[in-house]
Amino acid sequence: MSKVEEFEALRPLLFSIAYRILGSVGEAEDAVQETWLRFDASSARPVSTKSYLSAAVTRISIDVLRSARVRREEYTGPWFPEPLLSDPYQDPARAVELADSVSMAALLLLERLSPLERAVFVLREVFGFGFDEIATAVGRSEAACRQLVVRARRHMEAGRPRFAAGRQERRELASRFFDALKDGDVGALRDLLAADVQLVGDGGGKAPQLARAVAGAENVARLLASVVPRLARVEVSFERREINGQEGAVYRDRDGRVLQTLVLDVLDGRIQTIRTVLNPDKLGHMGPVADAWAITRELRRAPRQDI
């Protein structure tokens, strides 16, 4: 195989590693591209191309994450990972780990870890790399890497929900939720929400967003039932999609441009958290992005009888 062929065969794995470390589609793609440039510039052929490239993309991602942490501290409002519609890397032997690790909830838990802990945890717990490979990738001893994994596991387990929902349960609950959303049925929505449900939006100061999280089944149900039918009247529609391995939807304007994503976090038979991403900087990888401010102005101008 040529260098290009070797690299392209491993590109899905490299992107999946980088995305889990960075939580950003754009930054992960940049890290993969930088990995290729370094690989292409190297005259030596590694014994294991997979180990070499995985180590390279990990080191690049750690450096990017360290600088990104400063920007996230200054971020306006809640910060969520960039929505991922499909994970390019598939491994039947690690399907459960891969699916769990890409969820919004898991990626937000990973934010609790240091960049080094995060990278080691991802390589070991998600992708099953050996400690010898991990040590080479992060420039630490195998013993140090084992300790990093232990600490990372402790942080992750402390934040995980005790009873996660199965795929079929999530799908059925989401179907009922989106049916009720279309109808603006407050009662049906309320019955699907946990008592302490939260609706949280990430606009990054670049799109209209909630001033703060909306909490409680009654409040969230009433807000959703009032807003979504209004959006439909200005020709905003949504399509059901799996986002970060969870049930969700992509909202588009009348011209098909992406307005926002919505993801449902299900626990104990109820929707526990609803996360929306409206920041246009986080939606561009899905296609042309709608002008959320213009849509908001159109909603305000709409005659009262049309709302």
VEXDO-813708 format. One record per residue: residue in three letters; x, y, z of N, C-alpha, C, O in turn. Coordinates in pm, whole numbers, padded with zeros to 5 digits, always signed. Each point is the difference from the previous one (the first is absolute). Last residue first. Example, Ala and Ser with C-alpha at 12.3 -4.5 7.8 and 13.67 -1.06 7.14 Angstrom:
BEGIN
ser+01285-00225+00708+00082+00119+00006-00077+00109+00073+00051+00111+00017ala-00022-00683-00024-00089+00119+00000+00090+00120+00000+00104-00002+00066
END
This chain:
BEGIN
ile-04988+03307+01502+00088-00066+00095-00079-00087+00095+00057-00064+00088asp-00231+00365-00428+00070-00106-00069+00087-00080+00093+00061-00098-00042gln-00313+00487+00173-00093-00108-00030+00067-00115-00072-00057-00109-00008arg+00301+00508+00119-00032-00081+00119-00092-00116-00033+00013-00108+00058pro+00331+00295-00426-00125+00045+00063-00038-00096+00116+00022-00121-00006ala+00495+00186-00132-00117-00079-00041-00125+00051+00071+00004+00025+00120arg+00455+00125-00045-00084+00080-00091-00129-00072-00037-00094+00062-00049arg+00427-00268+00326-00054+00116+00071-00093+00083-00088-00093+00063+00049leu+00323-00435-00232-00098-00046+00098-00065+00118+00071-00121-00001+00027glu+00476+00088-00318-00120-00038-00075-00109-00049+00094-00118+00029-00022arg+00541+00066+00203-00069+00125-00039-00128-00031-00076-00101+00068+00017thr+00374-00432+00096-00059+00059+00121-00076+00128-00032-00109+00023+00052ile+00355-00224-00395-00120-00080+00030-00069+00054+00125-00123+00005+00006ala+00531+00187-00123-00102+00037-00097-00130-00076+00025-00109+00055-00013trp+00488-00167+00271-00051+00133+00038-00111+00044-00095-00099+00057+00045ala+00332-00459-00134-00093-00015+00112-00058+00134+00043-00116+00007+00042asp+00313-00202-00505+00016+00122+00079-00104-00002+00112-00116+00037-00020ala+00340-00490-00225-00107+00101-00003+00038+00121+00084+00087-00007+00087val+00257-00341-00351-00060+00029+00130-00102+00113-00012+00025+00100-00068pro+00212-00518-00265-00027+00143+00018-00080+00024+00128-00090-00078+00034gly+00331-00376+00009-00052+00067-00118-00020+00148+00024+00040+00051+00105met+00154-00370+00204-00120-00071-00045-00061+00064-00124-00100-00050-00053his+00483+00222+00297+00041-00126-00061-00120-00081-00050+00018-00100-00071gly-00069+00522+00310+00041+00013-00139+00041-00129-00067-00011-00012-00122leu-00127+00127+00595-00096-00068-00088+00046-00005-00146-00060-00070-00081lys+00260+00296+00478+00000-00143+00029-00089-00080-00096-00012-00122+00013asp+00058+00604-00017+00136-00050-00016+00008-00152+00019+00095-00064-00045pro-00500+00318+00122+00026-00032-00142+00140-00055-00024+00021-00074-00096asn-00334+00025+00538+00119+00075-00039+00035-00035-00145+00033-00115-00028leu-00383-00095+00292-00038+00102-00097+00121+00080-00050-00011+00072-00099val-00162-00553+00378+00118+00074-00045-00044+00094-00111-00047-00044-00105thr-00197-00246+00547-00005+00057-00134+00130+00074-00028+00058+00063+00088arg-00285-00463+00270+00110+00091-00033-00015+00048-00144-00016-00080-00092ile-00261-00163+00531-00014+00034-00141+00106+00105-00031-00001+00109+00057thr-00099-00511+00353+00061+00125-00047-00025+00015-00149+00005-00097-00076gln-00219-00254+00318+00064+00068+00112+00056+00136-00039-00009+00096+00076ile-00396-00461-00226+00100+00088-00058+00057+00087+00111-00073+00078+00062arg-00122-00582+00033-00041+00139-00019+00114+00079-00064+00116-00039+00008gly-00091-00429+00137-00126+00010-00071-00052+00141-00020-00114+00017-00042asp+00545-00122+00254-00112-00054+00077-00136+00024-00067-00098+00032+00068leu+00436+00244-00312+00038-00073+00121-00125-00046+00073-00093+00079+00020val+00308+00197-00503-00107-00079+00062+00054-00079+00118+00107-00061-00008asp-00013+00509-00333+00073-00086+00093-00105-00073+00084-00072+00063+00079leu+00081+00208-00586-00072-00044+00118+00086-00094+00083+00058-00094-00054val+00017+00522-00331+00034-00136+00043-00071-00032+00130-00007+00085+00090leu+00031+00285-00546-00061-00030+00129+00028-00146+00032-00019-00088-00084thr+00204+00529-00264-00021-00142+00028-00061-00013+00138+00016+00088+00085gln-00033+00328-00481+00046-00051+00129-00012-00151+00002-00065-00061-00085leu+00030+00333-00321-00027+00100+00103+00054-00045+00135+00065+00079+00070val+00034-00185-00628-00004-00051+00138-00020+00114+00099+00077+00096+00002arg-00266-00104-00522+00122+00028+00075-00017-00039+00146-00110+00009+00056gly-00222-00025-00431+00075-00120+00032+00129+00023+00077+00078-00093+00018asp-00433+00411-00153+00094-00026-00108+00089-00122+00028+00096-00026-00073arg-00420+00193+00387-00075-00030-00123+00090-00030-00119-00043-00061-00097asp+00259-00037+00572-00090+00106-00043-00064-00038-00134+00020-00110-00049arg+00140-00249+00443+00044+00074-00119-00101+00109-00034-00119-00012+00029tyr+00303-00371+00388-00098+00099-00044+00056+00078-00118+00117+00038-00001val-00033-00548+00232+00065+00116-00061-00110+00092-00051-00087-00043-00076ala+00108-00362+00487-00058+00058-00122+00087+00116-00046+00068+00065+00079gly-00058-00554+00264-00002+00145-00011-00062+00045-00130-00068-00077-00069glu+00276-00366+00406-00115+00046-00076-00002+00152-00003+00022+00066+00102gln+00455-00308-00055-00124+00016+00076-00113+00044-00092+00024+00048-00111gly+00453-00103-00008-00050-00129+00044-00128+00006+00081-00044-00102+00053asn+00243+00487-00258+00089-00050+00104-00053-00129+00061+00011-00023+00121ile-00368+00166-00399+00108+00097+00017+00084-00044+00119-00052-00018+00110glu-00361-00149-00479+00082-00044+00112+00120+00093+00007+00075+00013-00097arg-00560+00139-00105+00134-00050-00029+00061-00055+00128-00033+00043+00111arg-00452+00191-00355+00055-00088+00103+00136-00050-00044+00015-00046-00113glu-00219+00517-00044+00010-00139-00042+00062-00080+00113+00098+00042+00061phe-00386+00463-00127+00106-00082+00058-00006-00141-00056-00107-00050-00035ser-00036+00608-00101-00039-00140+00018+00113-00077+00067+00114+00048+00006val-00323+00482-00130+00111-00074+00060-00050-00142+00026-00104-00020+00063glu-00162+00400-00244+00056-00104-00087+00133-00058+00051+00085-00041-00079val-00399+00346+00297+00097+00074-00083+00085-00099-00078+00113+00029-00041arg-00441-00198+00325-00073+00101-00075+00091+00093-00080-00046+00071-00089ala+00214-00407+00388-00059-00063-00118-00070+00102-00087-00004-00014-00122leu+00176+00148+00539+00106-00019-00098-00055-00061-00129+00041+00037-00110arg-00331+00002+00474+00030+00132-00058+00109-00011-00106-00009+00064-00104pro-00100-00448+00358-00103+00032-00100+00021+00137-00064-00031+00018-00118val+00339-00136+00465+00014-00083-00121-00112+00024-00102+00030+00012-00118val-00025+00215+00558+00101+00045-00097-00002-00080-00129+00003+00059-00108ser-00293-00154+00491-00030+00133-00053+00096+00039-00113-00041+00068-00094ala+00083-00480+00332-00130-00002-00067-00036+00136-00059-00079+00008-00093leu+00476-00059+00355+00011-00071-00127-00131+00005-00078+00001+00018-00122leu-00001+00172+00553+00086+00075-00089+00010-00068-00137-00013+00065-00103arg-00227-00283+00445-00071+00119-00047+00085+00081-00097-00051+00052-00099ala+00247-00430+00308-00108-00041-00090-00072+00121-00059-00027+00004-00120val+00358+00068+00451+00059-00042-00127-00109-00038-00100+00009+00037-00117asn-00144+00078+00555+00060+00115-00068+00055-00039-00137-00021+00072-00098glu-00153-00416+00377-00105+00093-00042+00057+00116-00081-00052+00034-00106ala+00353-00354+00299-00081-00055-00109-00104+00098-00051-00018+00014-00121gly+00494+00140+00338-00132-00045+00044-00087-00041-00117-00002+00067-00104ala+00399+00303+00045-00006-00122+00079-00144-00033+00038-00084+00090+00015val+00439+00211-00368-00139-00010+00046-00014-00135+00069+00037-00103-00057ala+00417+00435-00022-00067-00128-00020-00142+00006+00054-00026+00062+00103arg+00211+00399-00257+00050-00102+00093-00074-00130-00030-00098-00002-00074ala+00052+00360-00217+00083+00074+00094+00061-00095+00102+00112+00021+00048leu-00234-00188-00544-00064+00023+00129+00096+00075+00091+00120-00024-00002gln-00048+00108-00512-00002-00117+00087-00070+00036+00130-00022+00118+00029pro+00189+00057-00572-00095+00015+00111+00001-00126+00085+00001-00111-00053ala+00451+00212-00191-00135-00034-00044-00094+00022+00118+00044-00004+00115lys+00421+00063-00071-00007+00026-00144-00135-00038-00059-00018+00004-00122gly+00199-00073+00579-00010+00143-00020-00015+00038-00147+00000+00118-00034gly+00007-00575+00197+00132+00060-00002-00001+00151-00018+00103+00058-00036gly-00450-00428+00072+00003+00096-00110+00132+00071-00011+00030+00063-00102asp-00292-00503+00347+00133+00052-00026-00007+00089-00123-00006-00048-00113gly-00374-00150+00509+00042+00033-00135+00140+00057-00005+00043+00072+00091val-00426-00395+00224+00119+00085+00001+00044+00023-00144+00001-00092-00081leu-00401-00123+00436+00016+00038-00140+00112+00103-00004-00013+00108+00057gln-00150-00515+00319+00059+00129-00034+00007+00016-00151+00032-00094-00073val-00320-00213+00492+00059+00014-00134+00058+00141-00018-00049+00097+00057asp-00174-00347+00330+00105+00101+00008+00072+00020-00133+00118+00037-00003ala-00480-00349+00044-00046+00113+00080+00101+00113+00004-00037+00117+00001ala+00029-00428-00432+00030-00020+00142-00043+00124+00078-00002+00110-00054leu-00243-00235-00412+00115+00069+00059+00018-00038+00146-00097-00020+00073leu-00268-00110-00372+00123-00064-00047+00125+00055+00067+00109-00055-00014asp-00560+00222+00085+00002-00139+00045+00130-00072-00038+00035-00101+00060arg-00124+00549-00206+00027-00003+00145+00012-00144+00049+00082-00030+00087leu-00215+00107-00535+00142+00031+00022+00036-00015+00148+00101-00060+00035ala-00550+00015-00155+00077-00115-00048+00150+00022+00020+00073-00092+00035gly-00364+00449+00077-00019-00115+00088+00083-00119-00041+00063-00065+00083val-00067+00457-00358+00069+00022+00127-00011-00123+00090+00100-00041+00059asp-00116+00099-00598-00081-00061+00106+00075+00008+00134+00090-00081+00026gly-00008+00212-00520-00002+00100+00107-00080-00047+00120-00066+00079+00067asp+00181-00315-00493-00138+00036+00035-00007+00112+00103-00108+00056+00023lys+00528-00234-00162-00068+00049-00121-00139+00051+00033-00045+00101-00055leu+00285-00310+00399+00059+00129-00032-00069+00061-00122-00031+00119-00001ala-00077-00557+00138-00061+00099+00088+00051+00140-00031-00073+00098+00012asp+00270-00450-00246-00141+00009-00037-00070+00107+00084-00074+00082-00053phe+00514-00187+00161-00006+00084-00119-00142+00008-00056-00036+00100-00061phe+00114-00376+00445+00037+00139+00029-00018+00089-00124-00061+00106+00008arg+00003-00575-00044-00113+00062+00070+00027+00148+00028-00090+00083-00009ser+00438-00329-00179-00112+00007-00095-00121+00067+00063-00065+00084-00062ala+00440-00174+00335+00024+00113-00090-00115+00014-00100-00040+00112-00031leu+00040-00484+00318-00029+00122+00076+00017+00123-00089-00080+00094+00008glu+00198-00511-00189-00145+00009+00020-00039+00127+00073-00098+00065-00035arg+00560-00156-00024-00065+00026-00129-00151+00017+00016-00059+00091-00057arg+00322-00213+00432+00027+00138-00040-00075+00035-00128-00056+00109-00013glu+00039-00555+00161-00078+00087+00090+00019+00146-00039-00096+00077-00001gln+00354-00394-00227-00140-00009-00039-00088+00090+00087-00092+00064-00050arg+00560-00096+00155-00024+00067-00128-00148-00001-00040-00052+00102-00043gly+00162-00123+00567+00042-00075-00117-00040+00072-00128-00083+00091+00002ala+00200+00155+00483-00108-00061-00080+00059-00074-00119+00104+00037-00054ala+00122+00050+00563-00008+00052-00136-00108-00075-00079-00027-00117+00025phe+00161+00207+00500-00083-00089-00082-00019+00062-00137-00088+00083-00022arg+00372+00125+00345+00000-00137+00050-00078-00094-00089+00034-00118-00010pro+00251+00568-00148-00131-00038+00055-00001-00147+00039+00067-00082-00064arg+00396+00369+00073-00087-00077-00088-00136-00027+00065-00007-00022+00121gly+00407+00250+00074-00099+00082-00068-00098-00075-00087-00094+00060-00053ala+00457-00260+00307-00072+00085+00097-00110+00080-00067-00098+00036+00064glu+00400-00302-00320-00102-00081+00067-00082+00083+00098-00119-00025+00019met+00488+00229-00242-00108-00033-00094-00112-00077+00069-00118+00029-00022his+00512+00080+00267-00076+00121-00034-00120-00032-00089-00109+00053+00020arg+00403-00405+00082-00067+00045+00122-00086+00123-00028-00115+00008+00045arg+00393-00175-00388-00116-00086+00024-00080+00048+00120-00123+00003-00003ala+00531+00212-00083-00103+00036-00098-00126-00084+00018-00111+00053-00007arg+00488-00154+00270-00058+00129+00040-00113+00040-00094-00104+00048+00043val+00346-00436-00155-00073-00022+00126-00069+00130+00044-00117-00002+00037val+00405+00022-00407-00125-00068-00033-00084-00021+00125-00122+00018-00003leu+00552+00162+00057-00087+00097-00067-00135-00062-00034-00103+00065+00013gln+00437-00345+00160-00054+00087+00105-00094+00104-00059-00103+00032+00059arg+00334-00310-00357-00097-00079+00077-00064+00084+00109-00121-00010+00023cys+00471+00201-00268-00123-00008-00080-00107-00082+00071-00119+00032-00008ala+00548-00004+00200-00069+00130+00010-00131-00003-00077-00100+00057+00044ala+00376-00433-00079-00055+00010+00137-00077+00130+00017-00108+00002+00060glu+00344-00069-00463-00119-00083+00006-00066+00007+00137-00122+00003+00011ser+00400+00424-00160+00027-00141+00023-00130-00078+00002-00108+00057+00017arg+00135+00384-00317+00004-00033+00142+00034-00149+00013-00009-00075-00097gly-00098+00346-00317+00131+00032+00057+00008-00019+00150+00067+00076+00068val-00433-00161-00408-00009+00117+00088+00132+00035+00069+00007+00099+00073ala-00050-00470-00392-00081+00108-00055+00005+00126+00086+00007+00110-00054thr+00203-00517+00193+00073+00062-00111-00076+00122-00052+00061+00102-00034ala-00272-00359+00362+00117+00066+00057+00081+00071-00107+00046+00112+00021ile-00407-00382-00155-00047+00125+00061+00118+00079+00057+00008+00122-00015glu+00072-00553-00161-00031+00095-00107-00041+00135+00058+00039+00105-00052asp+00035-00452+00356+00126+00033-00064-00020+00101-00112+00079+00093-00016phe-00452-00273+00245+00067+00106+00075+00137+00034-00059+00048+00112+00017gly-00447-00290-00336+00083-00050+00108+00073+00112+00070+00022+00107-00058phe-00508-00046-00191+00144-00003-00025+00073-00056+00121-00045+00015+00114gly-00457+00061-00211+00067-00123+00041+00149-00008-00032+00052-00109-00017phe-00434+00453-00039+00058-00066-00116+00086-00122+00035+00046-00070-00090val-00291+00325+00428-00085+00004-00118+00056-00086-00113-00072-00079-00061glu+00302+00125+00482-00135-00046+00029-00089-00006-00123-00090-00085-00008arg+00559+00234-00029-00011-00127+00071-00144-00051+00007-00028-00112-00043leu+00133+00534-00167+00078-00105-00065-00022-00136+00064-00011-00101-00069val-00196+00480+00267-00055-00028-00132+00074-00115-00068-00063-00091-00054phe+00230+00251+00466-00128-00068+00018-00060-00041-00135-00047-00112-00017val+00435+00378+00016+00030-00137+00045-00127-00081+00016-00005-00117-00038ala-00040+00575-00071+00062-00075-00110+00026-00144+00039-00028-00092-00078arg-00135+00383+00411-00101-00021-00103+00057-00085-00114-00065-00094-00046glu+00351+00239+00391-00093-00104+00047-00101-00036-00108-00032-00116-00021leu+00317+00477-00071+00075-00126+00001-00089-00116+00046+00003-00107-00061pro-00184+00549+00066+00025-00047-00137+00072-00134-00004-00032-00085-00084ser-00259+00160+00514+00109+00077-00059+00021-00050-00143-00041-00112-00031leu-00449+00059+00235+00134-00055+00007+00103+00098-00053-00032+00088-00080arg-00449-00025+00075+00048+00009+00138+00146-00043+00013+00066+00031+00099glu-00322-00060-00506+00049+00136+00024+00053+00017+00143+00075+00093+00028leu-00294-00491-00177+00142+00004-00034+00060+00138+00021+00120+00014+00020leu-00585-00078+00030+00073-00058+00112+00150+00004-00025+00079+00025+00091leu-00356+00107-00438+00000+00102+00104+00068-00051+00127+00066+00077+00070leu-00125-00376-00423+00098+00102-00039+00006+00113+00102+00107+00056+00024ala-00434-00394+00034+00135-00052+00024+00106+00103-00034+00098+00014+00073ala-00549+00096-00162+00021-00013+00144+00141-00048+00031+00065+00052+00090met-00207-00028-00541+00021+00133+00057+00033-00010+00150+00089+00069+00049ser+00036-00493-00346-00121+00072+00041+00035+00136+00058+00110+00019+00052val+00200-00373-00198-00023+00112-00089-00126+00079+00037-00027+00103-00062ser+00191-00509+00286+00098+00106+00016-00026+00122-00087+00058+00106+00024asp-00326-00516-00033-00014+00071+00127+00090+00122+00006-00040+00104+00053ala+00070-00392-00429-00129+00068+00004-00015+00083+00126-00045+00114-00005leu+00432-00384-00043+00000+00107-00099-00130+00081+00007+00003+00123-00004glu+00042-00509+00275+00088+00107+00046-00004+00119-00095-00004+00115+00043val-00233-00502-00171-00061+00062+00118+00083+00118+00047-00054+00108+00026ala+00218-00373-00387-00117+00079-00038-00061+00074+00119-00039+00116-00012arg+00448-00413-00088-00006+00108+00099-00120+00091-00025+00005+00119+00032ala+00087-00501-00304+00051-00049+00127-00009+00105+00110+00001-00033+00118pro-00118+00128-00578-00100-00082+00069+00044-00047+00137-00082-00017+00090asp+00216+00458-00364+00073-00119+00046-00099-00085+00079-00029+00033+00115gln+00079+00454-00444-00084-00108+00050+00088-00118+00039+00091-00038-00074tyr-00080+00608-00062+00074-00120+00037-00093-00103+00062-00075+00030+00093pro-00067+00415-00237+00052-00074-00116+00069-00131+00034+00017-00085-00087asp-00442+00356+00311+00138-00029+00036+00060-00085-00112-00050-00109-00027ser-00368+00482+00010+00040-00141-00013+00148-00014+00032+00082+00082-00041leu-00320+00327+00124-00111-00079-00054+00036-00147-00016-00085-00087+00017leu+00241+00497+00327+00057-00096-00095-00113-00090-00048-00062-00071+00079pro+00138+00593+00178-00082-00118-00031+00067-00088-00106+00054+00050-00099glu+00225+00254+00449-00063+00015-00131-00079-00127-00033+00051-00110+00019pro+00007+00234+00500+00079-00045-00115-00072+00029-00131-00121+00018-00003phe+00015+00306+00411-00024-00139-00036+00094-00040-00113+00047+00086-00075trp-00124+00328+00482+00079-00053-00113-00036-00146-00020+00004-00080+00094pro-00267+00545+00139+00042-00140+00006+00077-00040-00125-00030+00045-00111gly+00051+00474+00192-00104-00098+00027+00054-00141+00005+00121-00021-00001thr+00207+00327-00214-00125+00060+00045-00107-00107+00017-00040-00064-00098tyr+00598+00021+00153-00114-00024-00088-00128+00060+00058-00020-00002+00122glu+00492-00034+00047-00055+00132-00034-00126-00011-00086-00052+00101-00047glu+00294-00487+00186-00021+00072+00125-00064+00137-00024-00069+00053+00087arg+00208-00319-00451-00126-00049+00058-00030+00068+00132-00117+00017+00035arg+00527+00071-00261-00113+00059-00072-00133-00043+00061-00094+00079+00005val+00485-00270+00167-00001+00143+00032-00120+00066-00067-00069+00082+00062arg+00156-00533-00162-00054+00015+00136-00010+00146+00041-00095+00040+00067ala+00305-00179-00476-00145+00015-00008-00062+00020+00137-00104+00066+00013ser+00567-00161-00061-00029+00139-00037-00150+00025-00006-00047+00110+00028arg+00187-00546+00072+00054+00089+00103-00027+00146-00034-00033+00079+00089leu-00081-00415-00403-00093+00006+00112+00051+00095+00108-00079+00073+00061val+00355-00167-00434-00114+00083-00039-00095+00018+00118-00050+00110+00023asp+00413-00402+00037+00047+00139-00011-00114+00094-00035-00011+00110+00055ile-00081-00570-00049+00028+00048+00136+00044+00146-00004-00046+00081+00081ser-00012-00300-00492-00128+00031+00064+00019+00051+00142-00071+00091+00044ile+00448-00245-00287-00051+00124-00060-00128+00044+00071-00018+00118+00030arg+00198-00532+00092+00085+00110+00048-00049+00134-00054-00003+00099+00072thr-00219-00486-00228-00025+00021+00143+00082+00117+00053-00053+00086+00070val+00116-00235-00512-00124+00077+00011-00035+00026+00146-00062+00102+00032ala+00449-00364-00116+00015+00135-00053-00127+00083+00017+00005+00114+00045ala-00007-00573+00073+00081+00078+00094+00011+00144-00046-00011+00092+00080ser-00200-00391-00367-00084+00022+00118+00074+00082+00104-00059+00088+00064leu+00295-00223-00449-00096+00106-00030-00091+00029+00119-00034+00116+00025tyr+00351-00469+00020+00069+00127-00028-00100+00114-00020+00013+00106+00060ser-00173-00549-00010+00051+00053+00126+00064+00136-00020-00018+00092+00080lys-00131-00313-00469-00113+00031+00088+00048+00063+00131-00052+00103+00042thr+00369-00275-00347-00054+00130-00044-00116+00043+00089-00014+00118+00031ser+00438-00434+00077-00146-00005+00002-00053+00138-00037+00009+00094+00079val+00444-00146-00129-00030-00143+00009-00151-00021-00002-00050-00089-00070pro+00235+00532-00171-00011-00060+00134-00029-00149-00007-00053-00050-00099arg+00330+00369-00249-00128-00069+00006-00008-00071+00135+00085-00083+00030ala+00200+00550-00202+00001-00136+00057-00141-00060-00005-00099+00072+00015ser+00192+00379-00148+00063-00091-00097-00003-00145+00048+00009-00092-00081ser-00350+00536+00172+00095-00093+00061+00055-00098-00104-00075-00057-00079ala-00272+00387-00003+00133+00061+00004+00107-00094+00055+00119+00024-00017asp-00583-00147+00001+00049+00016-00137+00143+00054-00003+00079-00034-00089phe-00304+00001+00503+00026-00134-00053+00063+00009-00140+00095-00071-00032arg-00242+00468+00236+00118-00053+00070+00039-00137-00054+00118-00030-00016leu-00510+00226-00149+00116+00080-00043+00128-00051+00065+00105-00007-00064trp-00519-00188+00196+00041-00040-00136+00125+00075-00044+00092-00060-00057thr-00285+00187+00462+00061-00133+00013+00048-00049-00136+00110-00054-00013glu-00360+00448+00030+00136+00023+00048+00075-00132+00017+00120-00008-00024gln-00573-00017-00088+00076+00054-00112+00145+00026+00039+00092-00028-00077val-00390-00110+00412+00025-00110-00093+00084+00049-00118+00092-00069-00044ala-00240+00389+00350+00102-00086+00062+00035-00117-00091+00117-00038-00009asp-00467+00324-00124+00129+00068-00011+00113-00085+00059+00109-00006-00055glu-00550-00149+00103+00042-00009-00140+00135+00067-00021+00083-00051-00075ala-00275+00091+00498+00041-00138-00023+00047-00018-00144+00102-00065-00025glu-00284+00479+00150+00133-00017+00058+00051-00143-00021+00120-00020-00020gly-00559+00116-00127+00098+00077-00075+00141-00019+00052+00093-00020-00078val-00454-00181+00312+00018-00062-00131+00110+00071-00078+00088-00064-00056ser-00126+00025+00597-00021+00094-00109+00028-00071-00132+00106-00059-00018gly-00018-00106+00474-00141+00039+00000-00036+00097-00110-00101+00069+00008leu+00540-00303+00145-00022+00143-00020-00147+00044+00009-00027+00114+00035ile+00191-00575+00015+00091+00080+00083-00040+00148-00006+00010+00070+00101arg-00243-00376-00370-00028-00029+00141+00091+00078+00095-00039+00032+00112tyr+00107+00002-00581-00129+00060+00038-00031-00024+00147-00050+00089+00068ala+00441-00287-00259+00012+00144+00016-00131+00064+00045+00000+00089+00085ile+00005-00553-00185+00084+00027+00116+00003+00151+00027-00022+00044+00113ser-00196-00180-00500-00078-00038+00118+00079+00021+00129-00057+00040+00102phe+00269+00033-00523-00102+00102+00027-00075-00032+00129-00025+00089+00081leu+00332-00407-00229+00070+00120+00045-00100+00112+00033+00014+00070+00100leu-00177-00474-00289+00047-00020+00137+00063+00127+00055-00026+00038+00113pro-00106-00037-00569-00115-00005+00091+00040-00017+00146-00057+00065+00088arg+00408-00075-00423-00059+00132+00026-00122-00006+00092-00010+00081+00092leu+00299-00444-00287-00004+00027+00144-00067+00134+00034-00017+00032+00117ala+00076-00186-00568-00062-00114+00067-00016+00026+00149-00092-00052+00063glu+00323+00365-00329-00144+00008-00022-00073-00117+00065-00113+00016+00045phe+00589-00007-00029-00059+00107+00079-00152+00004-00015-00072+00012+00099glu+00319-00318-00359+00009-00034+00142-00071+00103+00086-00076-00032+00091glu+00118+00124-00550-00096-00107+00024-00001-00043+00146-00106-00024+00057val+00426+00342-00194-00135+00058-00008-00104-00107+00032-00094+00025+00076lys+00543-00159-00109-00024+00079+00120-00142+00055+00002-00068-00005+00103ser+00116-00434-00383+00071+00127+00001-00028+00072+00132-00088-00040+00076met+00088-00506-00139-00083+00120+00000+00087+00125+00000+00106+00004+00062
END
